[in-house]
Amino acid sequence: MLEVLILMAMSHPACSMAATPDETHDTAAWISSAFSADPRAQRPFSFACGGKSSAELLKGWKLERGERRLDDARTEHTLTCTDPATGLIVRCVAVAYSDFPTVEWTLYFKNAGSAETPMLADLLPLDARFERGAEGEFVLHHHMGSPCTPSDYQPFQTVLGPTVEKRIATAGGRSSNSDLPYFNLEWPGRGVVIAVGWPGQWAARFARDQAAGLQVGAGQELTHFTLHPGEEVRTPLIVLQFYRGDWTRAQNIWRRWMLAHNLPRPLRPQMAACSSHQYHEMIQANEENQKMFVDRYLEERLPLDYWWMDAGWYVNSGDWPNTGTWEVDTQRFPHGLRAITDHAHAKGVKSIVWFEPERVNPGTWLYEKHPEWLLARDGGDKLLDLGNPEARGWLVEHVDRLIREQGIDLYRNDFNIDPLEFWRRHDAEDRQGITEIRYVTGFLAYWDELRRRHPEMLIDTCASGGRRNDLETLRRSVPLLRSDYILEPVAQQNHTYGIAFWIPFYGTGVNSTDPYVFRSQICPAITACYDVRDKSLDYEGLRRLIAQWRAIADCYFGDYYALTPYHTENDVWMAWQFDRPDLGRGMVQVFRRADSPYETARFRLRGLDPEARYRVSDLDAPGSTEMAGRDLRERGLEVAIPAKPRAVMMTYQRVEPGR
């Protein structure tokens, strides 16, 4: 029976979400060893210089260690390694967190000498060995990225037995184009979460030996260059989070760390609306119809946080992909976008405006006026070189002016081109990887400056829908469109199932008044894609669905538990739980897909206090039921869905404090 299958397949031990003393000790001991000033210490990074390995070279280099307190939760550790012969300085800047079992670091290479450095190659900011005990095996939990498929963010488990090697890399230079740069390496009783922060071409390798060890290497995929006198470059950011026990518990510690220390602010559930995606073809936006759409949503009492103006508002010869002239099309918007944003602001609605500054189309202003700022390939589009300080300076000033003059509240940055070919084509033989490094650091500097000038403004990272979602990017932005594969309900269920393990805030479109479809699509940020010119839509039903989403949306910031296995098939149930232990509440979403033969299932909930009682409610039914936390954890929550396909949303609220 399905009920028994779910109970057995998804049964987990109950674990506290706070870091244990053992985890804190593991992290502190690892930091003390890895970043000590002892020349014999094994470093968690490696590189080659002049054909020699860093393990050999660093024994003869000058090593200095520094430490400073950044705030109540973070301490910075700096290890500086200087080659007295060449003047090459390798600086490892690490940050340890006292409230999480987490450490991060970045390497910097600087030529402080008067001549070219020897060849630097194979820069691996993470090159570390992990040991397991005599029992069990290494298991690598990893996820697909967002290449616009129904199975975007699909979870995978790879068993790393003796001599097994697993290589995972992104594709085309966008950091989550094929795979996510986040990994959970589990072995019996413990494990480590690993993240690579690099909005470029990263690669990771997991190589198991014959004994009980596993070597993990990660960094920029291709590095083979010399540095000019005075030149400095950086590597990808590396994050390790050590844990003991349950790997799912570790994922929730990760989610809490992301929310506490990484995701930009202000951050809250939000609903936008857009006129671009409800048809097979994009609406040709103009001042009149954009104001009309805002008014119609509000007339139907569909409260908006943002009005979203998507691609095509700029001078583009009537073709939205024709990017590179970033000026408002005054034929369609005679009073600029400001007329629309002022109209929305007067009604309490903020604005989102789409940009794609990196891709430059032939015939546009940038293409014709500043070819020296562009990276080329064979024909077609070019790439605005954000590693060029002059180009980046122009972009900062130009976009900042548009944000201020047009009243833009949220800056949306799309990126519909793979940059890797442009980067590598531009590199000389002795400078492989340099163009990518300069571009990536310039891209991050561009966003940092926009955020400095507009500290209350969110940035939306799109990149063809979720293809640039590494940690460095997500520290500066949020993915309001997690995938370009949108709306279809089973795919949307699967997208939420996978992305929630790693990224606490994400968005997609909603376009249905059918509860099964709508509930399949909802997530922390939704964008309404309805043709509100049609007054025959079921607006009363839509208002009810949106109100239900508003009521549960803050639960998405809680701990996440998958209650069923991942399935792409249509003859199964899928369910998950978001739990807010700080509020004593949470919610469960359950989906009976169209071909499932089962009418009832039972789900063991997690994170609940066994000694407390909870008020459990079905959002579609009146009243509530009180249940003991122990029963919800051990016997499970029974859900009956006689019709199919159908989705049920259950909430629970602690009514007795328990222990």
C-alpha positions in Angstrom: 0.0 0.0 0.0 1.2 3.5 -0.7 0.6 4.5 2.9 3.1 1.9 4.1 5.6 2.7 1.4 5.7 6.4 2.3 6.1 5.7 6.0 9.0 3.4 5.4 10.8 5.2 2.6 10.8 8.6 4.3 11.2 7.6 7.9 14.1 9.6 9.5 15.4 10.0 13.0 14.4 13.2 14.9 17.3 15.5 15.3 17.9 19.0 16.8 18.7 21.7 14.2 21.2 23.5 16.4 24.9 22.7 15.9 26.1 20.1 18.4 29.2 20.5 20.5 30.8 17.7 18.4 30.1 19.6 15.2 31.4 22.8 16.7 34.5 21.0 17.8 35.0 19.3 14.4 34.8 22.8 12.7 37.2 24.5 15.1 39.7 21.6 14.9 39.6 21.7 11.1 40.2 25.4 10.9 43.0 25.3 13.5 44.8 22.6 11.4 44.1 23.9 7.9 45.0 27.5 8.5 47.9 27.1 10.9 51.2 28.8 10.3 53.0 25.4 10.5 54.7 24.8 7.1 54.1 21.1 7.5 50.3 21.5 7.8 48.1 20.0 5.1 46.2 22.8 3.4 42.7 22.5 2.0 43.8 24.1 -1.3 46.5 23.4 -3.9 48.1 24.9 -7.0 51.1 24.5 -9.2 53.7 27.2 -9.7 56.5 26.7 -12.2 55.6 23.0 -12.5 56.0 22.4 -8.8 53.1 21.5 -6.4 52.1 23.9 -3.6 52.5 21.1 -1.1 56.2 21.1 -1.9 56.7 24.9 -2.4 54.9 26.1 0.7 57.4 24.3 3.0 60.0 26.9 1.9 57.8 30.0 1.7 57.3 32.6 4.4 54.0 31.9 6.2 52.1 34.5 8.3 48.8 34.0 10.1 46.3 36.7 11.2 43.0 36.7 12.9 40.3 39.4 13.5 36.8 39.5 14.8 34.3 40.7 12.1 31.2 40.6 14.3 29.6 38.5 17.0 29.2 35.6 14.7 32.2 35.7 12.4 36.0 35.5 12.8 38.3 36.1 9.9 41.5 34.0 9.6 44.1 35.0 7.1 47.0 32.8 6.0 49.6 34.7 3.8 52.2 32.6 1.9 55.0 34.5 0.3 57.6 33.1 -2.2 60.9 35.0 -1.3 62.3 34.2 -4.8 59.5 35.5 -7.0 57.5 37.8 -4.8 54.3 35.8 -5.4 51.9 36.1 -2.5 49.1 33.6 -2.0 46.6 34.8 0.6 43.9 32.6 2.0 41.1 34.6 3.6 38.8 32.4 5.7 35.7 33.2 7.7 34.5 30.9 10.5 31.0 31.2 11.9 30.4 30.7 15.6 26.7 30.1 15.3 27.0 27.5 12.6 29.5 24.7 12.0 30.6 26.5 8.8 33.8 27.9 7.4 34.4 29.6 4.0 37.5 30.9 2.2 38.8 32.4 -1.0 42.4 32.4 -2.3 44.1 35.5 -3.7 47.2 35.4 -5.9 49.3 38.5 -6.2 52.5 39.2 -8.1 54.5 41.5 -5.8 57.7 41.0 -7.8 59.1 42.9 -10.7 58.9 40.2 -13.3 56.3 37.8 -14.6 55.5 35.0 -12.2 56.2 31.4 -13.2 53.3 29.6 -14.7 50.4 29.2 -12.3 48.2 26.2 -13.0 45.5 23.9 -11.6 44.3 26.4 -8.9 42.1 24.4 -6.6 40.7 26.5 -3.7 39.4 23.2 -2.4 41.7 20.2 -2.4 41.0 18.2 0.8 40.8 14.6 1.9 38.0 13.1 4.0 38.2 9.8 5.9 35.4 7.5 6.9 35.3 4.6 9.3 35.4 0.9 8.6 31.7 0.6 8.0 29.4 2.0 5.4 30.4 4.2 2.4 30.6 7.7 1.1 27.4 9.0 -0.5 27.3 12.2 -2.5 24.0 14.1 -2.6 23.9 16.4 -5.6 21.4 18.1 -7.8 20.7 19.0 -11.4 20.9 22.7 -12.2 18.2 24.5 -14.3 18.7 23.7 -18.1 15.0 24.4 -18.7 13.6 20.8 -18.3 10.7 19.3 -16.3 13.4 17.7 -14.0 15.3 20.9 -13.2 16.8 20.7 -9.6 16.4 16.9 -9.6 18.2 15.3 -6.6 20.8 12.5 -7.2 22.7 10.2 -4.9 26.0 8.7 -6.0 27.7 6.0 -3.9 31.5 6.6 -4.0 32.8 3.1 -3.6 36.5 2.1 -3.9 38.3 3.7 -6.9 35.1 5.4 -8.0 35.5 9.0 -9.4 32.7 11.4 -9.9 33.3 14.7 -11.8 30.6 17.4 -11.9 30.9 20.7 -13.7 28.7 23.4 -15.0 28.3 24.0 -18.7 28.9 27.0 -20.8 30.1 29.3 -18.0 26.8 29.9 -16.2 27.1 28.5 -12.7 24.0 26.3 -12.5 23.4 25.7 -16.2 23.7 21.9 -15.9 24.4 21.1 -12.2 24.1 23.0 -8.9 27.4 23.9 -7.3 26.2 22.5 -3.9 27.0 19.1 -2.5 26.3 17.0 0.6 29.0 14.4 1.1 27.7 11.9 3.7 29.4 8.9 5.3 28.3 6.9 8.3 27.5 9.1 11.3 28.7 12.4 9.7 29.4 14.4 6.6 30.2 17.8 5.1 28.2 20.2 3.0 30.4 21.7 0.2 29.6 24.8 -1.9 31.5 26.5 -4.8 30.7 30.2 -5.1 31.7 31.2 -8.7 29.4 32.7 -11.3 31.6 31.1 -14.0 32.9 27.8 -15.2 33.5 25.6 -12.1 34.3 22.0 -11.8 34.4 19.5 -8.9 36.0 16.0 -8.6 35.3 13.4 -6.0 37.9 10.6 -6.1 37.7 7.6 -3.8 40.8 5.5 -3.1 41.1 1.8 -2.3 41.2 2.4 1.5 38.8 4.7 3.4 39.6 8.1 1.9 38.0 10.5 -0.5 39.8 13.4 -2.2 37.7 16.3 -3.1 38.9 19.0 -5.5 36.9 22.0 -6.7 37.5 25.4 -8.3 37.6 27.2 -11.7 37.7 24.6 -14.4 40.7 25.9 -16.4 43.6 27.9 -14.8 47.0 28.2 -16.6 48.5 31.6 -16.5 51.3 33.9 -15.5 50.7 37.1 -13.5 52.1 40.5 -14.5 53.9 42.6 -11.9 51.3 44.1 -9.5 48.5 41.9 -10.8 46.1 40.1 -8.4 43.4 37.5 -9.1 41.0 35.5 -6.9 39.6 32.0 -6.9 36.1 30.7 -6.4 34.7 30.9 -2.8 34.6 27.6 -1.0 32.2 26.8 1.9 32.3 23.7 4.1 29.7 22.9 6.7 30.6 19.9 9.0 27.8 17.8 10.5 27.1 14.6 12.4 24.1 12.4 12.0 21.3 12.9 9.5 22.1 14.4 6.1 18.6 16.0 5.9 19.2 17.8 9.2 22.4 19.1 7.7 20.4 20.5 4.7 18.3 22.5 7.1 21.3 23.8 9.0 22.5 25.0 5.6 19.1 26.6 4.8 19.3 28.4 8.2 22.8 29.6 7.5 21.7 30.8 4.1 18.9 32.8 5.6 21.0 34.2 8.5 24.2 35.2 6.7 23.8 35.2 3.0 20.5 36.1 1.3 20.1 39.8 0.6 17.5 41.9 2.4 14.7 42.9 2.5 13.4 39.4 2.0 9.8 38.4 2.4 7.2 36.4 0.4 6.1 38.5 -2.6 3.6 38.5 -5.4 4.3 40.2 -8.7 2.3 40.3 -11.9 3.5 40.5 -15.5 1.8 40.8 -18.9 4.4 38.8 -20.8 3.8 35.1 -20.2 0.1 34.3 -20.4 0.1 34.1 -24.2 2.1 32.1 -26.8 3.5 35.5 -27.9 4.6 38.3 -25.8 2.3 41.3 -25.4 3.8 44.4 -27.0 4.0 46.6 -23.9 3.2 50.3 -23.9 2.3 52.9 -21.4 -1.4 52.5 -21.8 -1.6 48.7 -21.4 0.9 48.5 -18.5 -1.2 50.9 -16.5 -4.4 49.1 -17.5 -3.0 45.7 -16.2 -2.0 47.2 -12.9 -5.5 48.7 -12.5 -7.3 45.5 -13.5 -5.4 43.4 -10.9 -6.2 45.8 -8.2 -9.8 46.2 -9.4 -10.2 42.4 -8.9 -8.8 42.7 -5.4 -5.6 40.8 -6.3 -3.1 42.6 -4.2 0.3 43.1 -5.9 3.7 43.7 -4.3 5.3 44.4 -7.7 4.4 45.1 -11.3 6.9 43.4 -13.5 7.9 44.9 -16.8 9.7 42.2 -18.8 11.9 42.3 -21.9 11.2 44.7 -24.7 10.8 48.2 -23.1 14.0 49.5 -24.7 14.8 50.6 -28.3 15.0 47.2 -30.0 13.6 47.4 -33.6 10.5 45.5 -32.3 12.4 42.4 -31.4 13.1 41.9 -27.6 16.3 39.8 -28.0 17.9 42.8 -29.7 19.7 44.1 -26.6 22.5 46.6 -26.4 20.7 50.0 -26.6 19.6 50.6 -23.1 17.2 53.6 -23.6 13.5 53.7 -23.1 11.5 53.3 -26.4 9.7 56.7 -26.3 7.4 55.7 -29.2 5.6 53.2 -26.9 6.5 55.0 -23.7 6.3 58.7 -24.5 6.7 59.6 -20.8 9.2 57.0 -20.0 8.8 54.0 -17.7 8.3 56.6 -14.9 4.7 57.2 -16.0 4.0 53.5 -15.2 6.1 53.2 -12.0 4.5 56.4 -10.6 1.1 55.1 -11.5 1.9 51.8 -9.6 3.5 53.6 -6.7 0.4 55.7 -6.2 -1.5 52.5 -5.7 1.1 50.9 -3.3 2.7 48.7 -6.0 6.4 48.6 -6.6 8.1 47.9 -9.9 10.4 45.2 -11.4 12.2 46.0 -14.7 14.1 43.6 -16.9 17.6 44.2 -18.1 20.1 42.0 -19.9 23.2 44.2 -20.2 25.8 41.5 -20.8 24.5 40.2 -24.2 25.0 42.8 -27.0 23.3 42.4 -30.3 24.6 43.7 -33.7 23.3 47.1 -34.7 22.7 48.3 -31.1 24.4 51.3 -29.5 27.0 49.3 -27.6 27.8 47.2 -30.6 28.4 50.1 -32.8 29.8 52.7 -30.4 32.1 50.7 -28.2 33.4 47.6 -29.9 36.5 47.9 -27.7 34.3 46.9 -24.7 33.0 43.7 -26.2 34.2 40.1 -26.3 33.5 38.4 -29.6 33.1 34.9 -31.1 32.3 33.8 -34.6 29.4 36.0 -35.7 26.2 37.1 -33.9 26.0 38.5 -30.4 28.9 39.8 -28.4 29.5 40.0 -24.7 30.0 43.2 -22.7 33.3 42.7 -21.0 32.6 43.3 -17.3 36.3 42.7 -16.6 37.0 46.0 -18.5 36.9 48.8 -15.9 35.8 51.4 -18.4 32.9 49.2 -19.7 31.9 48.3 -16.2 32.0 52.0 -15.0 29.8 53.0 -17.9 27.3 50.3 -17.1 27.1 51.2 -13.4 26.4 54.8 -14.2 24.0 54.1 -17.0 21.9 51.6 -15.1 22.0 53.6 -11.9 20.6 56.6 -13.8 17.8 54.5 -15.3 16.9 53.1 -11.9 16.7 56.5 -10.4 15.0 58.3 -13.3 12.5 55.6 -14.1 11.5 54.8 -10.5 12.6 51.2 -10.6 12.3 49.3 -7.3 13.8 45.9 -8.2 16.5 45.3 -10.9 16.1 42.1 -12.9 19.3 40.9 -14.6 18.8 38.2 -17.3 21.7 36.5 -19.1 20.6 34.5 -22.2 24.0 33.5 -23.6 26.8 31.1 -22.6 29.9 33.2 -21.9 32.5 30.5 -21.8 33.4 30.5 -25.5 33.9 34.3 -25.3 36.2 34.1 -22.3 38.4 31.3 -23.6 38.6 32.7 -27.1 40.0 35.9 -25.6 42.8 34.2 -23.6 46.4 33.9 -24.8 48.1 30.6 -24.3 49.9 31.7 -21.2 46.8 33.5 -19.8 44.1 30.8 -19.8 41.4 31.6 -17.3 42.3 35.2 -16.8 39.4 36.7 -18.9 36.9 34.6 -16.9 38.4 35.7 -13.6 38.3 39.4 -14.6 34.8 39.0 -15.9 33.5 37.3 -12.8 35.1 39.7 -10.4 33.8 42.6 -12.5 30.3 41.2 -12.5 30.3 40.9 -8.7 31.7 44.4 -8.4 28.9 45.7 -10.7 26.2 44.3 -8.5 28.0 45.3 -5.3 28.0 48.9 -6.5 24.4 48.9 -7.5 23.5 47.5 -4.0 25.7 50.1 -2.3 23.8 52.9 -4.2 20.4 51.2 -3.7 20.6 49.3 -0.4 16.9 48.6 -0.2 16.7 47.3 -3.8 16.6 43.6 -4.5 18.4 42.2 -7.6 16.7 39.3 -9.4 19.1 36.8 -11.0 17.6 35.1 -14.0 20.1 33.9 -16.6 17.6 32.0 -18.8 15.7 31.0 -15.6 18.0 29.8 -12.8 21.3 29.2 -14.6 23.4 31.5 -12.4 22.5 30.5 -8.8 25.9 29.9 -7.1 26.5 31.3 -3.6 28.4 34.4 -4.7 25.5 35.4 -6.9 22.8 34.5 -4.3 24.6 36.7 -1.7 23.6 39.6 -4.0 20.4 38.5 -5.6 17.3 36.3 -5.6 16.1 33.9 -8.4 12.5 35.2 -9.0 12.3 32.8 -12.0 13.9 29.6 -10.9 13.5 27.9 -14.3 12.3 28.9 -17.8 10.3 25.6 -17.8 7.2 27.1 -16.1 3.6 26.5 -15.3 3.2 22.8 -16.0 2.1 21.4 -12.6 4.1 18.1 -12.3 7.3 19.9 -13.3 6.6 22.7 -10.9 6.2 20.2 -8.0 9.5 18.6 -8.9 11.3 22.0 -9.1 10.1 22.9 -5.6 11.1 19.5 -4.3 14.7 19.9 -5.5 15.5 23.6 -5.2 14.2 23.8 -1.6 17.1 21.6 -0.3 19.6 24.4 -1.1 17.9 27.7 -1.8 15.3 29.1 0.7 14.0 31.9 -1.6 12.9 31.4 -5.2 10.1 32.2 -7.5 8.1 31.1 -10.5 4.9 32.0 -12.4 1.3 31.1 -11.6 -1.4 31.1 -14.3 -4.3 29.0 -13.2 -7.5 29.1 -11.0 -7.5 25.4 -10.6 -6.3 24.6 -7.1 -4.1 21.6 -8.2 -2.2 23.6 -10.8 -2.0 26.8 -8.6 -0.7 24.8 -5.6 1.8 23.0 -7.8 3.2 26.4 -8.9 3.3 28.4 -5.6 6.6 29.1 -3.8 8.1 32.0 -1.8 7.8 34.4 -4.7 5.0 34.1 -7.3 4.4 36.1 -10.5 0.8 36.2 -11.7 0.4 35.6 -15.4 -3.3 36.1 -16.0 -5.1 37.9 -18.8 -7.0 40.2 -16.4 -8.7 41.8 -19.5 -10.9 38.7 -19.4 -13.5 39.5 -16.8 -15.0 36.0 -17.0 -12.1 34.4 -15.0 -12.9 32.8 -11.7 -11.6 35.8 -9.7 -13.3 34.7 -6.5 -11.6 31.4 -6.6 -8.3 33.1 -7.5 -8.6 35.5 -4.5 -9.2 32.5 -2.2 -6.1 30.7 -3.5 -3.9 33.8 -3.2 -5.2 34.4 0.3 -4.3 30.8 1.2 -0.8 31.3 -0.3 -0.3 34.5 1.8 -1.4 32.6 4.9 1.3 29.9 4.5 4.1 31.7 2.6 6.2 32.6 5.6 6.5 28.8 6.3 8.8 28.6 3.2 11.5 30.2 5.3 11.4 27.3 7.7 13.1 23.9 7.7 12.3 21.7 4.7 11.5 18.0 4.7 10.7 15.9 1.7 8.0 13.5 2.8 8.0 11.3 -0.4 10.7 10.2 -2.8 11.3 12.3 -5.9 9.2 11.1 -8.9 8.7 12.4 -12.4 6.0 9.8 -13.0 2.3 10.8 -13.0 1.0 7.8 -11.0 2.3 8.8 -7.6 1.8 11.1 -4.7 4.3 13.8 -3.8 4.5 15.7 -0.5 6.8 17.9 1.6 6.7 19.9 4.8 8.0 23.3 5.8 8.4 23.7 9.5 8.8 27.0 11.5 10.0 25.8 15.0 10.5 29.4 16.0 6.7 30.0 15.5 5.5 26.6 16.4 3.8 26.2 13.1 4.2 24.8 9.6 2.5 23.5 6.5 2.3 20.3 4.5 1.7 20.3 0.7 0.4 17.0 -0.7 -0.3 16.2 -4.4 -2.2 13.2 -5.8 -1.1 13.1 -9.4 -3.5 12.3 -12.2 -2.8 8.6 -12.6 -2.3 7.6 -9.0 -4.6 4.7 -7.9 -4.3 5.5 -4.2 -6.8 7.6 -2.3 -5.2 7.8 1.1 -1.7 8.2 2.4 0.0 8.8 5.7 3.1 11.1 6.2 5.4 11.2 9.2 6.1 14.8 10.0 9.4 16.0 11.2 10.7 18.7 13.5 7.7 18.6 15.9 7.8 18.5 19.7 6.6 15.0 20.7 5.3 16.4 24.0 3.2 19.2 22.5 -0.2 19.2 20.9 -0.9 20.8 17.5 -4.0 22.2 15.9 -4.1 20.7 12.3 -6.2 22.3 9.6 -7.1 21.5 6.0 -7.3 24.9 4.2 -10.2 23.6 2.1 -12.2 22.3 5.0 -13.8 24.1 8.0 -12.6 23.4 11.6 -9.4 21.7 12.8 -8.2 18.7 14.8 -5.9 18.6 17.7 -3.1 16.0 17.5 -0.2 15.1 19.7 3.2 15.9 18.3 4.3 12.3 19.0 1.4 10.9 16.9 2.2 13.2 14.0 5.9 12.1 14.1 5.4 8.4 14.7 2.0 7.4 13.2 1.9 10.2 10.7 -0.6 12.6 9.3 -3.3 10.8 7.3 -4.5 12.6 4.1 -7.4 11.4 2.0 -7.7 12.7 -1.6 -10.6 10.9 -3.3 -10.4 12.9 -6.5 -7.4 13.2 -8.9 -5.4 15.2 -9.7 -5.8 17.2 -6.5 -3.6 19.0 -4.1 -4.2 19.5 -0.4 -2.6 22.1 1.9 -2.5 21.3 5.6 -1.3 23.7 8.4 -0.4 23.0 12.0 0.0 25.3 15.0 1.4 24.3 18.4 -1.3 24.9 21.0 0.6 23.4 24.0 4.2 24.3 24.7 5.4 20.7 25.4 8.8 20.5 26.8 
